[in-house]
Amino acid sequence: MTDTILTGNNLTKIYTQRSGRFGFGTRQVKALDDVSMGLQAGSTLAVVGESGSGKSTLARCLLQLQAFDGGEVWFQGTNLAALDKDALRGMRRHMQMVFQDPFASLNPRMKVGEIVGEGLLIHGIGNAGEREGKMLEMLQRVGLTADDAKKYPHQFSGGQRQRIGIARALVLQPKVVVCDEPVSALDVSIQAQILMLLKELQVEMGLSYLFITHDLRVVRHIANEVMVMQHGKVVESGGVEQIYLAPQQDYTRQLLGAIPGRKAA
C-alpha cells in the first residue's frame, strides 16, 4: 500500500477584505474552508479550479509559506506547525516549488549556475566543488548544458527558463514538489515537453507532485488523483479517469467542457 507523504487536515484560511462603498467596512473571505487532502508517495495529485478557488493558497499553506487559521499539515509523520524556525527550514529542503512564471521567478542578475546552486549553498550542502557538480548534473538532467550555467535567464526561451526553475527545485533532491501552474505561461507545444520532463524526473527521482492548475486538459497527462476546488472548498475528488469519464459535480463538468474540442460530460 502506498504511503501518504503529505497530508492536510481540515485546513482553514480566512482573509479580511475591505468592503462597502468607501471601503470603511470589512468582510471575511474563506480562501480555504475545511480542506483536507493527502498526497501519496511517488504519485501526482492535481488540484484543479478557477482563479480564486483556493488552490494556490492551499499550496502555500502546505509548504508553510503562509500561515493558516485552522487545521494541521503533516509531512512524513511530522506536524509542520509544531516545528521551530530552524527545524522548518531544514524540512523545506524536502519540499520545493516550481513556479508559474519562468520569466518572473528567476533573478535576472544571477547566472543560471548561481540560481540552480543557491539552494545547496543556503542549506550548507557539500563544499564548493560538490555543489558545482550537483548543479551541473541537474542542468543536464533537465535538458540543458554545462555551458548554460554561465549564462543569464534573458538568454533563454520560456521553456528553457522553466527547465532552469525545475533544476533549481530538484537539485536539493526533495521528496515533494509543488508545481504551481508550471506550464500555463508556455506555448502548447512546449507544455507537452515540460510535462514529459516532469514525469521522467518523477520516476527517476521518486518524486511526489502536488500539481496546481486551472486546466483539466493538462491534468490527464500527469495526474494520478484529482481534487477539484471551488470557493475554498473541495467539491470533488477521485482518480483521474473517474473524474474525466464520470464527473459527479456540475462545476467539474463545466471545467471539462472548457477543454478545447471536448464536449461537457
RAUR-V389849 format. One record per residue. RES is the residue in three letters. SS is DSSP state (H for helix, E for strand, - for the rest). BURIAL is 1 if it has 16 or more other ideal C-beta (glycine too) atoms within 10 Angstrom, else 0. D_LAST is the distance of its C-alpha to the last C-alpha in whole Angstrom. Layout:
BEGIN
res=<RES;RES>
ss=<SS;SS>
burial=<BURIAL;BURIAL>
d_last=<D_LAST;D_LAST>
END
This chain:
BEGIN
res=<MET;THR;ASP;THR;ILE;LEU;THR;GLY;ASN;ASN;LEU;THR;LYS;ILE;TYR;THR;GLN;ARG;SER;GLY;ARG;PHE;GLY;PHE;GLY;THR;ARG;GLN;VAL;LYS;ALA;LEU;ASP;ASP;VAL;SER;MET;GLY;LEU;GLN;ALA;GLY;SER;THR;LEU;ALA;VAL;VAL;GLY;GLU;SER;GLY;SER;GLY;LYS;SER;THR;LEU;ALA;ARG;CYS;LEU;LEU;GLN;LEU;GLN;ALA;PHE;ASP;GLY;GLY;GLU;VAL;TRP;PHE;GLN;GLY;THR;ASN;LEU;ALA;ALA;LEU;ASP;LYS;ASP;ALA;LEU;ARG;GLY;MET;ARG;ARG;HIS;MET;GLN;MET;VAL;PHE;GLN;ASP;PRO;PHE;ALA;SER;LEU;ASN;PRO;ARG;MET;LYS;VAL;GLY;GLU;ILE;VAL;GLY;GLU;GLY;LEU;LEU;ILE;HIS;GLY;ILE;GLY;ASN;ALA;GLY;GLU;ARG;GLU;GLY;LYS;MET;LEU;GLU;MET;LEU;GLN;ARG;VAL;GLY;LEU;THR;ALA;ASP;ASP;ALA;LYS;LYS;TYR;PRO;HIS;GLN;PHE;SER;GLY;GLY;GLN;ARG;GLN;ARG;ILE;GLY;ILE;ALA;ARG;ALA;LEU;VAL;LEU;GLN;PRO;LYS;VAL;VAL;VAL;CYS;ASP;GLU;PRO;VAL;SER;ALA;LEU;ASP;VAL;SER;ILE;GLN;ALA;GLN;ILE;LEU;MET;LEU;LEU;LYS;GLU;LEU;GLN;VAL;GLU;MET;GLY;LEU;SER;TYR;LEU;PHE;ILE;THR;HIS;ASP;LEU;ARG;VAL;VAL;ARG;HIS;ILE;ALA;ASN;GLU;VAL;MET;VAL;MET;GLN;HIS;GLY;LYS;VAL;VAL;GLU;SER;GLY;GLY;VAL;GLU;GLN;ILE;TYR;LEU;ALA;PRO;GLN;GLN;ASP;TYR;THR;ARG;GLN;LEU;LEU;GLY;ALA;ILE;PRO;GLY;ARG;LYS;ALA;ALA>
ss=<-;-;-;E;E;E;E;E;E;E;E;E;E;E;E;E;E;E;E;-;-;-;-;-;E;E;E;E;E;E;E;E;E;E;E;E;E;E;E;E;-;-;-;E;E;E;E;E;-;-;-;-;-;-;H;H;H;H;H;H;H;H;-;-;-;-;-;-;-;E;E;E;E;E;E;-;-;E;E;H;H;H;-;-;H;H;H;H;H;H;H;H;-;-;E;E;E;E;-;-;-;-;-;-;-;-;-;-;-;-;E;H;H;H;H;H;H;H;H;H;H;H;-;-;-;-;-;H;H;H;H;H;H;H;H;H;H;H;H;H;H;-;-;-;-;H;H;H;H;H;-;E;H;H;H;-;-;H;H;H;H;H;H;H;H;H;H;H;H;H;-;-;-;-;-;E;E;E;E;E;-;-;-;-;-;-;-;H;H;H;H;H;H;H;H;H;H;H;H;H;H;H;H;H;H;-;-;E;E;E;E;E;E;-;-;H;H;H;H;-;-;-;-;-;E;E;E;E;E;E;-;-;E;E;E;E;E;E;E;H;H;H;H;H;H;-;-;-;-;H;H;H;H;H;H;H;H;-;-;-;-;-;-;-;->
burial=<0;0;0;1;1;1;1;1;0;0;1;1;1;0;0;0;0;0;0;0;0;0;0;0;0;0;0;0;0;1;1;1;1;0;1;0;1;1;1;1;0;1;1;1;1;1;1;1;1;0;0;0;1;1;1;1;1;1;1;1;1;1;1;1;0;0;0;1;0;0;1;0;1;1;1;0;0;0;0;1;0;0;0;0;0;0;0;0;0;0;1;1;1;1;1;1;1;1;1;1;1;1;0;0;1;1;0;0;0;0;1;1;1;0;1;1;1;1;1;1;0;0;0;0;1;0;0;0;0;0;1;1;0;1;1;1;0;1;1;0;1;1;1;1;0;0;0;1;1;0;1;0;1;0;0;1;0;1;1;1;1;1;1;1;1;1;1;1;1;1;1;1;0;1;1;1;1;1;1;1;1;1;1;0;1;1;0;0;0;1;1;0;1;1;1;0;1;1;0;0;1;1;0;0;0;0;1;1;1;1;1;1;1;1;0;1;1;1;1;0;0;1;1;1;1;1;1;1;1;1;0;1;0;1;1;1;1;1;0;1;0;0;1;1;0;0;1;0;0;0;1;1;0;0;1;1;0;0;1;0;0;0;0;0;0>
d_last=<32;31;32;31;33;31;30;30;31;30;30;31;32;33;34;37;37;39;38;40;41;44;42;45;42;40;36;35;31;29;28;27;27;28;26;26;25;27;27;28;31;30;26;24;22;19;20;17;17;18;22;24;21;24;23;26;29;27;28;32;33;32;34;37;37;36;38;35;36;35;34;35;34;35;36;37;39;40;40;40;41;44;45;48;47;49;47;44;45;45;42;40;41;39;36;35;33;32;31;29;31;34;36;37;37;40;43;45;48;48;48;45;47;48;44;43;46;46;44;47;50;48;48;51;50;53;55;55;55;53;50;51;50;47;46;46;45;42;42;42;39;37;38;41;45;48;49;46;47;50;48;46;42;43;44;40;37;34;33;36;36;33;35;38;36;34;38;39;37;37;41;42;40;37;35;32;31;29;27;27;24;27;25;24;27;27;27;24;26;28;25;24;28;28;25;27;30;29;27;31;33;31;32;35;36;34;32;29;27;25;23;22;20;18;16;13;14;17;16;15;19;21;19;20;19;16;17;15;18;18;22;24;22;20;17;15;16;16;16;14;13;12;10;8;7;7;7;10;10;9;11;9;6;8;10;7;7;11;11;13;13;9;6;4;0>
END
